Amino acid sequence: MQQIIVVVIVAGAIFFLGRRLYKTFSSGQTPGCGCGCSGCLDQTQSKSLKSPFPMHRP
């Protein structure tokens, strides 16, 4: 019984991982814009927002 539960959990994790990878590689959006917004801000626009939280850029 325990093996069946483990197999179901692992199969579910593999399914959701595969789904996420599929959506990542099959999307037609530009890299770095995962939100589906109208576009990404450039550095001059992001500095003018004055967010109380630091913005980390990779």
SEFIZA-3560 file (N, C-alpha, C; in Angstrom, 3 decimals):
REM SEFIZA-3560
<numar><xx>0.819</xx><yy>-1.192</yy><zz>0.000</zz><atom>N</atom></numar>
<numar><xx>0.000</xx><yy>0.000</yy><zz>0.000</zz><atom>CA</atom></numar>
<numar><xx>0.870</xx><yy>1.266</yy><zz>0.000</zz><atom>C</atom></numar>
<numar><xx>1.949</xx><yy>1.235</yy><zz>0.767</zz><atom>N</atom></numar>
<numar><xx>2.831</xx><yy>2.397</yy><zz>0.829</zz><atom>CA</atom></numar>
<numar><xx>3.506</xx><yy>2.654</yy><zz>-0.517</zz><atom>C</atom></numar>
<numar><xx>3.827</xx><yy>1.580</yy><zz>-1.214</zz><atom>N</atom></numar>
<numar><xx>4.480</xx><yy>1.736</yy><zz>-2.515</zz><atom>CA</atom></numar>
<numar><xx>3.539</xx><yy>2.399</yy><zz>-3.521</zz><atom>C</atom></numar>
<numar><xx>2.264</xx><yy>2.084</yy><zz>-3.443</zz><atom>N</atom></numar>
<numar><xx>1.288</xx><yy>2.691</yy><zz>-4.350</zz><atom>CA</atom></numar>
<numar><xx>1.202</xx><yy>4.195</yy><zz>-4.093</zz><atom>C</atom></numar>
<numar><xx>1.178</xx><yy>4.595</yy><zz>-2.826</zz><atom>N</atom></numar>
<numar><xx>1.115</xx><yy>6.015</yy><zz>-2.480</zz><atom>CA</atom></numar>
<numar><xx>2.358</xx><yy>6.743</yy><zz>-2.973</zz><atom>C</atom></numar>
<numar><xx>3.523</xx><yy>6.128</yy><zz>-2.797</zz><atom>N</atom></numar>
<numar><xx>4.772</xx><yy>6.737</yy><zz>-3.254</zz><atom>CA</atom></numar>
<numar><xx>4.780</xx><yy>6.872</yy><zz>-4.771</zz><atom>C</atom></numar>
<numar><xx>4.327</xx><yy>5.852</yy><zz>-5.471</zz><atom>N</atom></numar>
<numar><xx>4.282</xx><yy>5.898</yy><zz>-6.937</zz><atom>CA</atom></numar>
<numar><xx>3.338</xx><yy>7.004</yy><zz>-7.410</zz><atom>C</atom></numar>
<numar><xx>2.195</xx><yy>7.167</yy><zz>-6.767</zz><atom>N</atom></numar>
<numar><xx>1.246</xx><yy>8.210</yy><zz>-7.138</zz><atom>CA</atom></numar>
<numar><xx>1.851</xx><yy>9.597</yy><zz>-6.903</zz><atom>C</atom></numar>
<numar><xx>2.525</xx><yy>9.796</yy><zz>-5.786</zz><atom>N</atom></numar>
<numar><xx>3.143</xx><yy>11.093</yy><zz>-5.495</zz><atom>CA</atom></numar>
<numar><xx>4.253</xx><yy>11.403</yy><zz>-6.489</zz><atom>C</atom></numar>
<numar><xx>5.110</xx><yy>10.433</yy><zz>-6.767</zz><atom>N</atom></numar>
<numar><xx>6.207</xx><yy>10.644</yy><zz>-7.718</zz><atom>CA</atom></numar>
<numar><xx>5.660</xx><yy>10.883</yy><zz>-9.123</zz><atom>C</atom></numar>
<numar><xx>4.637</xx><yy>10.143</yy><zz>-9.519</zz><atom>N</atom></numar>
<numar><xx>4.042</xx><yy>10.347</yy><zz>-10.838</zz><atom>CA</atom></numar>
<numar><xx>3.422</xx><yy>11.737</yy><zz>-10.946</zz><atom>C</atom></numar>
<numar><xx>2.785</xx><yy>12.195</yy><zz>-9.898</zz><atom>N</atom></numar>
<numar><xx>2.218</xx><yy>13.542</yy><zz>-9.900</zz><atom>CA</atom></numar>
<numar><xx>3.292</xx><yy>14.610</yy><zz>-10.008</zz><atom>C</atom></numar>
<numar><xx>4.401</xx><yy>14.435</yy><zz>-9.288</zz><atom>N</atom></numar>
<numar><xx>5.497</xx><yy>15.396</yy><zz>-9.362</zz><atom>CA</atom></numar>
<numar><xx>6.110</xx><yy>15.425</yy><zz>-10.759</zz><atom>C</atom></numar>
<numar><xx>6.285</xx><yy>14.270</yy><zz>-11.362</zz><atom>N</atom></numar>
<numar><xx>6.833</xx><yy>14.204</yy><zz>-12.728</zz><atom>CA</atom></numar>
<numar><xx>5.879</xx><yy>14.852</yy><zz>-13.718</zz><atom>C</atom></numar>
<numar><xx>4.584</xx><yy>14.647</yy><zz>-13.528</zz><atom>N</atom></numar>
<numar><xx>3.590</xx><yy>15.255</yy><zz>-14.417</zz><atom>CA</atom></numar>
<numar><xx>3.664</xx><yy>16.777</yy><zz>-14.357</zz><atom>C</atom></numar>
<numar><xx>3.670</xx><yy>17.342</yy><zz>-13.145</zz><atom>N</atom></numar>
<numar><xx>3.691</xx><yy>18.792</yy><zz>-13.020</zz><atom>CA</atom></numar>
<numar><xx>5.024</xx><yy>19.389</yy><zz>-13.468</zz><atom>C</atom></numar>
<numar><xx>6.112</xx><yy>18.678</yy><zz>-13.254</zz><atom>N</atom></numar>
<numar><xx>7.406</xx><yy>19.144</yy><zz>-13.751</zz><atom>CA</atom></numar>
<numar><xx>7.427</xx><yy>19.141</yy><zz>-15.270</zz><atom>C</atom></numar>
<numar><xx>6.926</xx><yy>18.088</yy><zz>-15.881</zz><atom>N</atom></numar>
<numar><xx>6.856</xx><yy>18.026</yy><zz>-17.340</zz><atom>CA</atom></numar>
<numar><xx>5.951</xx><yy>19.094</yy><zz>-17.914</zz><atom>C</atom></numar>
<numar><xx>4.837</xx><yy>19.350</yy><zz>-17.255</zz><atom>N</atom></numar>
<numar><xx>3.922</xx><yy>20.394</yy><zz>-17.709</zz><atom>CA</atom></numar>
<numar><xx>4.573</xx><yy>21.768</yy><zz>-17.648</zz><atom>C</atom></numar>
<numar><xx>5.309</xx><yy>22.019</yy><zz>-16.577</zz><atom>N</atom></numar>
<numar><xx>5.984</xx><yy>23.309</yy><zz>-16.444</zz><atom>CA</atom></numar>
<numar><xx>7.074</xx><yy>23.473</yy><zz>-17.504</zz><atom>C</atom></numar>
<numar><xx>7.849</xx><yy>22.425</yy><zz>-17.737</zz><atom>N</atom></numar>
<numar><xx>8.879</xx><yy>22.494</yy><zz>-18.766</zz><atom>CA</atom></numar>
<numar><xx>8.266</xx><yy>22.688</yy><zz>-20.151</zz><atom>C</atom></numar>
<numar><xx>7.171</xx><yy>22.020</yy><zz>-20.418</zz><atom>N</atom></numar>
<numar><xx>6.497</xx><yy>22.160</yy><zz>-21.705</zz><atom>CA</atom></numar>
<numar><xx>6.031</xx><yy>23.601</yy><zz>-21.908</zz><atom>C</atom></numar>
<numar><xx>5.406</xx><yy>24.185</yy><zz>-20.886</zz><atom>N</atom></numar>
<numar><xx>4.933</xx><yy>25.559</yy><zz>-21.004</zz><atom>CA</atom></numar>
<numar><xx>6.096</xx><yy>26.536</yy><zz>-21.151</zz><atom>C</atom></numar>
<numar><xx>7.206</xx><yy>26.255</yy><zz>-20.487</zz><atom>N</atom></numar>
<numar><xx>8.366</xx><yy>27.140</yy><zz>-20.570</zz><atom>CA</atom></numar>
<numar><xx>8.954</xx><yy>27.151</yy><zz>-21.968</zz><atom>C</atom></numar>
<numar><xx>9.132</xx><yy>25.984</yy><zz>-22.556</zz><atom>N</atom></numar>
<numar><xx>9.791</xx><yy>25.892</yy><zz>-23.850</zz><atom>CA</atom></numar>
<numar><xx>8.855</xx><yy>26.097</yy><zz>-25.030</zz><atom>C</atom></numar>
<numar><xx>7.563</xx><yy>25.967</yy><zz>-24.840</zz><atom>N</atom></numar>
<numar><xx>6.649</xx><yy>26.114</yy><zz>-25.963</zz><atom>CA</atom></numar>
<numar><xx>6.030</xx><yy>27.510</yy><zz>-26.044</zz><atom>C</atom></numar>
<numar><xx>6.293</xx><yy>28.375</yy><zz>-25.075</zz><atom>N</atom></numar>
<numar><xx>5.698</xx><yy>29.709</yy><zz>-25.116</zz><atom>CA</atom></numar>
<numar><xx>6.403</xx><yy>30.561</yy><zz>-26.164</zz><atom>C</atom></numar>
<numar><xx>5.680</xx><yy>31.439</yy><zz>-26.786</zz><atom>N</atom></numar>
<numar><xx>6.235</xx><yy>32.293</yy><zz>-27.818</zz><atom>CA</atom></numar>
<numar><xx>6.678</xx><yy>33.640</yy><zz>-27.286</zz><atom>C</atom></numar>
<numar><xx>6.708</xx><yy>33.798</yy><zz>-25.976</zz><atom>N</atom></numar>
<numar><xx>7.069</xx><yy>35.073</yy><zz>-25.388</zz><atom>CA</atom></numar>
<numar><xx>8.577</xx><yy>35.269</yy><zz>-25.415</zz><atom>C</atom></numar>
<numar><xx>8.980</xx><yy>36.512</yy><zz>-25.232</zz><atom>N</atom></numar>
<numar><xx>10.403</xx><yy>36.812</yy><zz>-25.162</zz><atom>CA</atom></numar>
<numar><xx>10.946</xx><yy>36.361</yy><zz>-23.819</zz><atom>C</atom></numar>
<numar><xx>12.217</xx><yy>35.973</yy><zz>-23.749</zz><atom>N</atom></numar>
<numar><xx>12.788</xx><yy>35.536</yy><zz>-22.480</zz><atom>CA</atom></numar>
<numar><xx>12.747</xx><yy>36.649</yy><zz>-21.441</zz><atom>C</atom></numar>
<numar><xx>12.417</xx><yy>36.290</yy><zz>-20.228</zz><atom>N</atom></numar>
<numar><xx>12.400</xx><yy>37.255</yy><zz>-19.147</zz><atom>CA</atom></numar>
<numar><xx>11.040</xx><yy>37.884</yy><zz>-18.915</zz><atom>C</atom></numar>
<numar><xx>10.072</xx><yy>37.616</yy><zz>-19.761</zz><atom>N</atom></numar>
<numar><xx>8.734</xx><yy>38.179</yy><zz>-19.596</zz><atom>CA</atom></numar>
<numar><xx>7.754</xx><yy>37.037</yy><zz>-19.378</zz><atom>C</atom></numar>
<numar><xx>7.765</xx><yy>36.458</yy><zz>-18.214</zz><atom>N</atom></numar>
<numar><xx>6.911</xx><yy>35.322</yy><zz>-17.939</zz><atom>CA</atom></numar>
<numar><xx>5.520</xx><yy>35.689</yy><zz>-17.467</zz><atom>C</atom></numar>
<numar><xx>5.250</xx><yy>36.990</yy><zz>-17.307</zz><atom>N</atom></numar>
<numar><xx>3.966</xx><yy>37.382</yy><zz>-16.741</zz><atom>CA</atom></numar>
<numar><xx>2.896</xx><yy>37.602</yy><zz>-17.802</zz><atom>C</atom></numar>
<numar><xx>3.251</xx><yy>37.654</yy><zz>-19.070</zz><atom>N</atom></numar>
<numar><xx>2.279</xx><yy>37.913</yy><zz>-20.111</zz><atom>CA</atom></numar>
<numar><xx>1.896</xx><yy>39.390</yy><zz>-20.188</zz><atom>C</atom></numar>
<numar><xx>2.755</xx><yy>40.232</yy><zz>-19.647</zz><atom>N</atom></numar>
<numar><xx>2.485</xx><yy>41.665</yy><zz>-19.648</zz><atom>CA</atom></numar>
<numar><xx>2.853</xx><yy>42.271</yy><zz>-21.003</zz><atom>C</atom></numar>
<numar><xx>2.737</xx><yy>43.586</yy><zz>-21.104</zz><atom>N</atom></numar>
<numar><xx>3.007</xx><yy>44.247</yy><zz>-22.374</zz><atom>CA</atom></numar>
<numar><xx>4.492</xx><yy>44.358</yy><zz>-22.660</zz><atom>C</atom></numar>
<numar><xx>5.321</xx><yy>44.078</yy><zz>-21.704</zz><atom>N</atom></numar>
<numar><xx>6.762</xx><yy>44.128</yy><zz>-21.920</zz><atom>CA</atom></numar>
<numar><xx>7.504</xx><yy>44.323</yy><zz>-20.620</zz><atom>C</atom></numar>
<numar><xx>8.795</xx><yy>44.237</yy><zz>-20.688</zz><atom>N</atom></numar>
<numar><xx>9.640</xx><yy>44.411</yy><zz>-19.511</zz><atom>CA</atom></numar>
<numar><xx>10.115</xx><yy>45.854</yy><zz>-19.445</zz><atom>C</atom></numar>
<numar><xx>10.307</xx><yy>46.328</yy><zz>-18.227</zz><atom>N</atom></numar>
<numar><xx>10.794</xx><yy>47.681</yy><zz>-18.033</zz><atom>CA</atom></numar>
<numar><xx>12.294</xx><yy>47.739</yy><zz>-18.277</zz><atom>C</atom></numar>
<numar><xx>12.752</xx><yy>48.849</yy><zz>-18.827</zz><atom>N</atom></numar>
<numar><xx>14.190</xx><yy>49.016</yy><zz>-18.954</zz><atom>CA</atom></numar>
<numar><xx>14.723</xx><yy>49.631</yy><zz>-17.657</zz><atom>C</atom></numar>
<numar><xx>16.006</xx><yy>49.872</yy><zz>-17.566</zz><atom>N</atom></numar>
<numar><xx>16.612</xx><yy>50.327</yy><zz>-16.318</zz><atom>CA</atom></numar>
<numar><xx>16.137</xx><yy>51.715</yy><zz>-15.919</zz><atom>C</atom></numar>
<numar><xx>15.888</xx><yy>52.606</yy><zz>-16.850</zz><atom>N</atom></numar>
<numar><xx>15.439</xx><yy>53.957</yy><zz>-16.492</zz><atom>CA</atom></numar>
<numar><xx>14.020</xx><yy>53.940</yy><zz>-15.946</zz><atom>C</atom></numar>
<numar><xx>13.172</xx><yy>53.070</yy><zz>-16.465</zz><atom>N</atom></numar>
<numar><xx>11.805</xx><yy>52.990</yy><zz>-15.965</zz><atom>CA</atom></numar>
<numar><xx>11.760</xx><yy>52.324</yy><zz>-14.598</zz><atom>C</atom></numar>
<numar><xx>12.580</xx><yy>51.318</yy><zz>-14.376</zz><atom>N</atom></numar>
<numar><xx>12.545</xx><yy>50.599</yy><zz>-13.112</zz><atom>CA</atom></numar>
<numar><xx>13.081</xx><yy>51.451</yy><zz>-11.975</zz><atom>C</atom></numar>
<numar><xx>14.011</xx><yy>52.366</yy><zz>-12.236</zz><atom>N</atom></numar>
<numar><xx>14.532</xx><yy>53.231</yy><zz>-11.184</zz><atom>CA</atom></numar>
<numar><xx>13.508</xx><yy>54.267</yy><zz>-10.761</zz><atom>C</atom></numar>
<numar><xx>12.592</xx><yy>54.625</yy><zz>-11.645</zz><atom>N</atom></numar>
<numar><xx>11.611</xx><yy>55.650</yy><zz>-11.316</zz><atom>CA</atom></numar>
<numar><xx>10.438</xx><yy>55.099</yy><zz>-10.507</zz><atom>C</atom></numar>
<numar><xx>10.346</xx><yy>53.800</yy><zz>-10.321</zz><atom>N</atom></numar>
<numar><xx>9.241</xx><yy>53.219</yy><zz>-9.573</zz><atom>CA</atom></numar>
<numar><xx>9.383</xx><yy>53.425</yy><zz>-8.075</zz><atom>C</atom></numar>
<numar><xx>10.599</xx><yy>53.523</yy><zz>-7.553</zz><atom>N</atom></numar>
<numar><xx>10.890</xx><yy>53.743</yy><zz>-6.135</zz><atom>CA</atom></numar>
<numar><xx>10.204</xx><yy>52.704</yy><zz>-5.259</zz><atom>C</atom></numar>
<numar><xx>10.470</xx><yy>51.473</yy><zz>-5.487</zz><atom>N</atom></numar>
<numar><xx>9.907</xx><yy>50.380</yy><zz>-4.712</zz><atom>CA</atom></numar>
<numar><xx>10.578</xx><yy>50.326</yy><zz>-3.348</zz><atom>C</atom></numar>
<numar><xx>9.828</xx><yy>50.030</yy><zz>-2.274</zz><atom>N</atom></numar>
<numar><xx>10.454</xx><yy>49.914</yy><zz>-0.958</zz><atom>CA</atom></numar>
<numar><xx>11.319</xx><yy>48.659</yy><zz>-0.832</zz><atom>C</atom></numar>
<numar><xx>11.177</xx><yy>47.741</yy><zz>-1.769</zz><atom>N</atom></numar>
<numar><xx>11.957</xx><yy>46.514</yy><zz>-1.756</zz><atom>CA</atom></numar>
<numar><xx>13.054</xx><yy>46.604</yy><zz>-2.801</zz><atom>C</atom></numar>
<numar><xx>14.237</xx><yy>46.078</yy><zz>-2.493</zz><atom>N</atom></numar>
<numar><xx>15.314</xx><yy>46.131</yy><zz>-3.487</zz><atom>CA</atom></numar>
<numar><xx>14.989</xx><yy>45.242</yy><zz>-4.685</zz><atom>C</atom></numar>
<numar><xx>15.307</xx><yy>45.730</yy><zz>-5.858</zz><atom>N</atom></numar>
<numar><xx>15.089</xx><yy>44.967</yy><zz>-7.080</zz><atom>CA</atom></numar>
<numar><xx>16.363</xx><yy>44.233</yy><zz>-7.443</zz><atom>C</atom></numar>
<numar><xx>16.301</xx><yy>42.912</yy><zz>-7.502</zz><atom>N</atom></numar>
<numar><xx>17.472</xx><yy>42.106</yy><zz>-7.850</zz><atom>CA</atom></numar>
<numar><xx>17.396</xx><yy>41.732</yy><zz>-9.315</zz><atom>C</atom></numar>
<numar><xx>18.448</xx><yy>41.996</yy><zz>-10.021</zz><atom>N</atom></numar>
<numar><xx>18.519</xx><yy>41.630</yy><zz>-11.428</zz><atom>CA</atom></numar>
<numar><xx>19.581</xx><yy>40.550</yy><zz>-11.598</zz><atom>C</atom></numar>
<numar><xx>19.244</xx><yy>39.488</yy><zz>-12.295</zz><atom>N</atom></numar>
<numar><xx>20.248</xx><yy>38.426</yy><zz>-12.496</zz><atom>CA</atom></numar>
<numar><xx>21.329</xx><yy>38.842</yy><zz>-13.459</zz><atom>C</atom></numar>
//
